[in-house]
Structure formats: C-alpha cells, structure tokens
Amino acid sequence: SEAEAKANALQEKSQEAERLANEVAEAKNEADARRQELEQLRNGMNAKAEALAATISAAEAKADAAQHDADAKAEELERANRLKATREAELEEKKRELEALLQQKSDGDQEGVIATIRDSLKHKEDELAQVRQQLDEKESTLSERDRQLVELQKAKDDELAQIRQQLDEKDGALSGASEQQAAELQKVRDELAQARQQLDDKDRELGGASEQQAAELKKGPRPPVLAAQGSPAGSPQQFRPPPPAGPRPAPLPGRGAAATSSPALAVQQQPRPVQQQPAAQATPAAAFRPPPPAGPRPTQPAPVGHPAYAAQQQPQTAYSAPVQQHQQQQQAYAYGQQQQYYDESQQYQEGGYYDESQQYQEGGYYDNGSYNNYQYQ
C-alpha cells in the first residue's frame, strides 16, 4: 500500500509536470501572438510613415526623424524577439532537462526532482513576466509614436488648408482685376465707337459740301466780268494772283518735256467735258476766269495718288477749335499751291487750263462718274 501511495504521488507529480509544460507551451503561443501583433503594429506604423512622407513634402525632415525613431524601435523589437528566441531556446533546453529528470524519477529522489522542476518553472515564470513587462512598455511607446504622427498629420492638414485659403484669396483678387480690365476695355470700345460716329458725321458733312459744289457747277459758268478797253482792270493780270514762292511747278501734261513725269498726268488724261461757248462771244479768255474766293481755301480730300492724299489719310489728333482751323488752313493752302502752275505761254493758271480754242476751262476732272472741282481745293 505504501508503494501504491508513492506511485500515486509520483503520478500526480507527473501530471502536474505535464500541466506546467502545457502552461509553458501556452505562454510560448501567447508570446508568438504578441510578436505577430507587434509585427503588424510595426508594419502599420511603417505604412503610415510612408503615406505621410508621400503626401507632405514640407515635413520630410520630421518624417525622416520619425522613420529613424521607428527603425530604432523596430531594432529594439528585433532585439526583444531575439531575446525571446533565446529564452525559448533556454525553455526548450529546460524542457529536455525535465524530460531527462522524468526519465530518471524512478532512480533518484522524486521529491528533489519535483523541487527542482518547481524552481525551474518559477524562474521561467519570472522571465515570462519580465518579457511581458517589456512588451507592454514597447506597446505604450508605439502608441505614443502613433499619437505624435496623428498630431503631425493634423498640423500639416491645417497648414495645407491655410495655403488653400491663401490661393483662393489670390484667385479672387485676380478675378476682380480681370473684371476691372474688362470694364476698361469696354470703356475704350465705347470711346472708339463714339470716335467712329464722329468720323461718320464728318464724312457726311464733307459729302454734303461736295454735293453743294457739284450743284453750283451744274448751274453753269459764272458771268464774265467785262472791263473798258485799255483799262488796267481789263488786262489778264486783273485776276492773276502772284506766283508762289519757290521753284515753278511742272508744266501741264502734254506740254513740255516733263509731261511724262508729271504726277497729274493720270488725272489730266481722263476725258473732260468741253464746254460749248456761243460763237458770238468774243470776250477775252481772262473774262472767263473768276477770281479766287476770299479767305482760306476750304479743306477737301485730295485725289487718289496725289502727294497730299497720304498726308490727309493720317489720323488727326484732337485739338482745340483754333488749332484745328489753323491746321486746315495750312493743309488747304499747301494743296492749293500744288494746283497752281504756269503754262508754256507764261500765263499763270490756277486750277485750270486753256483748251485748243484758247477758251479757259475751269479746272476739274471726272472721278468714278462724279464731277470734282479742284479749283477751290
């Protein structure tokens, strides 16, 4: 009965040893689970760090520092894993020792073997508690690092929102400037339209003046002014103004050697209407030449091709009324001087000529079917 009691006691001790071995295996599994969780946490932390570094370029230095710290923590975790692996190896060695002791339980003192096993298990439990404490510290450190990363992400988001607000304000300012420029452009367009309207009014006024002159020409030649025989008023010099200063203009086209180079050749070669005079009139040719009107010559557009045509096509600057009148007088006088010339008989002609019958023809020409008188231009 004593042997059976000892055998039962040994069996109970063996069961207790197996239970302790199972607890050691469970602790190992729990350590593996903790290691996997720590690995997942480390992978998540690396992913967050990479995403933060990709989206926030301005925080590269801080992200590098955080990555460096994460690497340091990962190295610490790796060292902890290596320490745990060492502990596991030691546990395996102790397990083998326990198995060897169990093999020798029938040969030695079972009480001493059980006490040794209990001491070994207690030592291993202390080591496992220390490992758990280290793992808890690592987890708290990783949580603090995650909190810092979240705060850094929030600060960068606030900075990006502020930058977006500044960009929106700049866009609004640029939109206001564009609207102001559009208003100024519309104002300039209105001024141009008003200037075009004024030019159209001036063109209509000039067209009315040309029609009035054409109507006066259709009324026929002016009545001759007869003077007494031998009086000074009856001489051709009566209606002859003084010659202009400077060199004499070119002669009439068709008279003289310079006929082919005269600028008025194209105009003078156009067909002109010959005014039929009554055969009974024997009035001198000077009587058909009316005197020039008093005052400045009115401004009329020059013929196309004339040297004064290009000058008249230049845009005029808006001046006061006296300045404009002075400019018009100068232009009219310059154009009138170009219409004056001497013929071959040294008789001064003003905007006209003598035909083959020595009858004075009033200077004019046909342009596009409308008669234009340049005697007073």
VEXPA-216850 format. One record per residue (C-alpha): x, y, z. Coordinates in steps of 0.001 Angstrom, whole numbers, padded with zeros to 6 digits, always signed. Layout:
// VEXPA-216850
XYZ...
// end
This chain:
// VEXPA-216850
+000000+000000+000000+002883+002367+000698+004321+001671-002740+000969+002332-004324+000718+005589-002439+004170+006585-003672+003218+005571-007177+000067+007651-006989+002058+010567-005662+004560+010206-008465+001713+010016-010973+000196+013205-009574+003558+014902-009753+003955+013728-013331+000528+015160-014180+001462+018409-012518+004679+018486-014534+002670+017918-017726+000294+020698-016715+003235+023009-016166+004637+022014-019548+001264+022834-021124+001291+026228-019427+004781+026804-020798+003522+025930-024296+000559+028267-023870+002914+031013-022745+005003+030358-025840+001926+030610-028065+000880+033796-026343+004370+035185-026897+004101+034284-030593+000743+036052-030832+002246+039092-029151+005110+039004-031600+002712+038877-034561+000701+041765-033141+003885+043759-032680+004889+042922-036253+001508+044128-037521+001818+047289-035468+005283+047865-036879+004017+047300-040449+001105+049673-039881+003443+052276-038450+005747+051982-041472+002776+052312-043856+001555+055426-042054+005044+056885-042117+005374+056202-045860+001948+057730-046616+002794+060787-044545+006132+061206-046327+004449+060887-049744+001684+063447-049090+003554+066064-047039+006760+067115-048748+007304+070033-046394+007677+067663-043403+010354+065450-044892+012845+066161-042152+010352+065368-039409+009174+062299-041295+012770+061130-041621+013254+061632-037895+010069+059700-037203+011195+056968-039552+014544+056875-037799+012801+056531-034454+010558+053838-035883+013617+051980-037146+015174+052277-033724+012002+050908-032172+011939+048137-034748+015522+047268-033858+014531+047198-030213+011648+044907-031113+014007+042718-033063+016339+042590-030097+013364+041700-027907+012415+038997-030381+015961+037688-030358+015889+037727-026550+012589+035899-026612+014029+033369-029046+016950+032899-026676+014523+032430-023820+012565+029950-025868+015748+028056-026602+016511+028018-022916+012986+026793-022231+013473+024033-024760+016686+023113-023054+014985+023112-019672+012194+021055-021122+014690+018499-022283+016247+018580-018845+012819+017990-017312+012237+015113-019647+015594+013707-018630+014659+014163-014994+011351+012437-015584+013238+009571-017135+015362+009397-014007+012493+009781-011500+012435+006087-010757+016155+006040-009992+016518+009126-007779+014778+011119-005158+011446+012173-006628+010980+014927-004087+014231+016587-005131+013312+016263-008773+009919+017869-008178+011502+020708-006179+013995+021289-008981+011182+021326-011531+009211+023786-009422+012212+026086-009064+012862+025948-012798+009207+026688-013592+009177+029584-011132+012299+031007-012742+010708+030687-016178+007528+032378-014952+009608+035290-013679+011350+035543-017034+007987+035448-018860+006639+038200-016577+009704+040299-017367+009207+039711-021100+005509+040683-020797+006509+043871-018989+008990+044741-021743+006341+044072-024414+003859+046325-022600+006449+049100-022496+007082+048691-026233+003346+048853-026930+002990+052058-024904+005966+053543-026764+004403+052636-030110+001067+054176-029053+002853+057418-028137+004591+057400-031527+001240+056906-033295-000234+059813-031338+002681+062046-032374+002224+061020-036008-001501+061856-035824-000720+065280-034349+001865+065891-037069-000658+064883-039749-003239+067252-038253-000744+070134-038193+000149+069536-041848-003531+069381-042804-004096+072739-041092-001120+074200-042949-002422+072881-046280-005869+074349-045540-004284+077732-044824-002336+077562-048110-005537+076675-049997-007299+079644-048385-004478+081962-049483-004686+080575-053025-008460+081132-053051-007942+084744-051932-005384+085288-054700-007786+083777-057256-010500+086145-056062-008157+089125-056389-007166+088049-059914-010839+087652-060853-011543+091195-059618-008596+092533-061645-009877+090708-064745-013322+092279-064297-011732+095725-063936-009693+095190-067115-012852+094077-068947-014627+097262-067797-011705+099407-069002-011686+097559-072342-015422+098157-072731-014867+101841-071948-012175+102045-074664-014501+100294-077114-017244+102811-076334-014801+105669-076945-013762+104101-080266-017410+103733-081280-018012+107392-080397-014945+108415-082443-016206+106360-085406-019590+108066-085097-017886+111475-085163-015867+110441-088238-019062+109284-089956-020669+112654-089184-017641+114462-090640-017798+112253-093757-021475+113094-094211-020710+116798-093804-017918+116580-096401-020213+114630-098718-022856+117354-098369-020258+120032-099187-019159+118087-102304-022772+117764-103446-023278+121510-102911-020208+122300-105039-021420+119903-107739-024797+121674-107730-023077+125036-108115-021047+123688-111054-024197+122398-112753-025615+125963-112727-023151+126884-115448-020129+129212-115739-020057+132470-113909-020976+135613-115873-017979+137288-117464-016654+140474-115998-016157+142979-118840-013813+145908-118452-013206+149001-120543-010820+148782-123462-007315+149624-122352-008172+149872-118669-005970+148092-116142-008921+146055-114982-009344+144564-118440-005909+143059-118581-005384+139354-117818-003340+140341-114788-006536+141509-113103-007459+138002-111933-003927+136651-111820-002610+136134-108269+001083+136477-107571+003162+133378-108325+004014+131169-105327+007434+131276-103737+009956+128602-104604+010589+126696-107851+007926+126625-110522+005726+123524-110619+005892+121126-113527+004059+122195-116718+000762+120758-117836+000738+117188-119111+001230+117147-122840+003105+120468-122886+006834+120435-122477+009486+117803-121977+008461+116915-118402+004940+115892-119378+005500+112171-118900+006803+112608-115323+004041+114919-114036+002041+113455-111093-001171+114922-112516-000760+113110-115876-003159+110292-114977-005795+112782-113865-005372+115190-116780-005509+112398-119383-009053+111476-118354-011777+112705-120734-013036+116161-119826-016259+117742-120946-015718+120599-123370-017968+123498-122615-019560+124760-125803-019327+128546-125940-021523+130626-128276-019750+131703-131421-020917+135273-130973-018931+135721-127795-015558+137278-128373-014787+138004-124793-011147+137653-123770-010215+134428-122123-009398+136232-118887-013053+137186-118516-013979+133504-118085-011557+133108-115217-013302+134105-111975-011266+135470-109133-010344+133090-106303-012630+133301-103268-011546+135423-100332-010227+133804-097183-008637+130383-096706-009419+127628-099165-011855+125015-097760-010397+121646-096922-011363+118949-099434-009982+115427-099855-007125+115262-102332-007333+112947-105380-006030+109422-105010-002353+109322-105939-001744+112966-105086+001159+113649-102630-001297+115344-100237-003576+112265-100207-001272+110250-097902-000915+113199-095503-004700+113608-095315-005143+109910-094524-003062+110167-091339-005105+110053-088100-005727+113565-086779-005130+114413-083163-007995+116099-081347-007010+119750-080775-008940+122856-079862-011050+124685-082484-008454+127442-083269-005675+124889-083692-007836+122723-085968-008789+125761-088083-005120+126733-088404-004181+123199-089482-006996+123114-092034-005870+126449-093475-002289+125200-093770-003387+121970-095480-005715+123851-097851-003024+126386-098749-000411+123651-099363-002820+121722-101572-003867+124892-103437-000234+125776-104102+000280+122366-105688-002649+123033-108049-001104+126265-109391+001314+126230-112309+002482+128200-115343+001685+127093-118847+004013+127423-121852+002816+130973-122629+003992+132071-119128+000416+132865-118178-000372+131940-114609-003114+129341-114350-004984+128487-111164-006515+125058-111192-007456+125286-114883-006156+125366-118438-006817+126772-121929-008130+124357-124498-007114+124358-128161-009511+127237-128946-007868+129322-126200-011029+129183-124148-010498+128924-120426-011724+125660-118924-012400+125506-115230-010071+123015-113585-011806+119775-112792-011986+116101-113649-014335+113152-113558-013774+110599-110801-015965+107474-110695-018729+109272-112569-018950+112323-110285-017520+115679-111270-014987+117012-108757-013945+120632-108934-010486+121246-107528-010327+124914-108458-011156+125881-104873-009461+122965-103160
// end
